[in-house]
Amino acid sequence: MTTETERTHLDIHDRSSRESYARLFGVSEEQLRKAVRLVGSRVSTLRGHLRR
């Protein structure tokens, strides 16, 4: 069962989560890590940032 935090934030340290979100956003895992460093781990913020 997923928690509220798991649905709103990416756990960048969890490989499965990282791979899933990288695939969802159409970016590499490294690009995803850089985005998290820039804007944080909130999924909605990452989505907006990576669409640019």
C-alpha positions as CSV (number, residue, x, y, z in Angstrom):
1,M,0.0,0.0,0.0
2,T,1.4,3.4,-0.9
3,T,1.4,6.3,1.6
4,E,0.5,9.9,0.9
5,T,4.2,10.8,0.8
6,E,5.0,8.2,-1.8
7,R,2.2,9.6,-4.1
8,T,3.3,13.2,-3.7
9,H,7.1,12.9,-3.5
10,L,9.8,10.9,-5.3
11,D,12.1,8.8,-3.1
12,I,15.3,9.4,-5.1
13,H,17.1,6.8,-3.1
14,D,14.6,4.0,-4.1
15,R,15.8,2.5,-7.3
16,S,12.4,1.2,-8.4
17,S,10.8,4.6,-7.8
18,R,13.6,6.4,-9.6
19,E,13.3,4.1,-12.6
20,S,9.5,4.4,-12.7
21,Y,9.5,8.2,-12.6
22,A,12.4,8.5,-15.1
23,R,10.4,6.4,-17.5
24,L,7.1,8.4,-16.7
25,F,8.8,11.7,-17.4
26,G,10.8,10.4,-20.4
27,V,14.2,11.3,-18.9
28,S,17.3,9.5,-17.8
29,E,17.8,8.7,-14.1
30,E,20.7,11.2,-14.1
31,Q,18.4,13.9,-15.5
32,L,15.9,13.1,-12.8
33,R,18.5,13.3,-10.1
34,K,19.6,16.7,-11.3
35,A,16.0,17.9,-11.4
36,V,15.5,16.8,-7.8
37,R,18.6,18.7,-6.8
38,L,17.2,21.8,-8.5
39,V,13.5,21.8,-7.6
40,G,13.1,19.1,-4.9
41,S,11.3,15.8,-4.8
42,R,7.6,16.8,-5.1
43,V,6.3,15.0,-8.1
44,S,4.1,17.9,-9.4
45,T,7.0,20.3,-9.3
46,L,9.3,17.8,-11.0
47,R,6.7,17.3,-13.7
48,G,6.5,21.0,-14.4
49,H,10.2,21.4,-14.4
50,L,10.9,18.5,-16.7
51,R,8.3,19.6,-19.3
52,R,10.3,22.7,-20.1
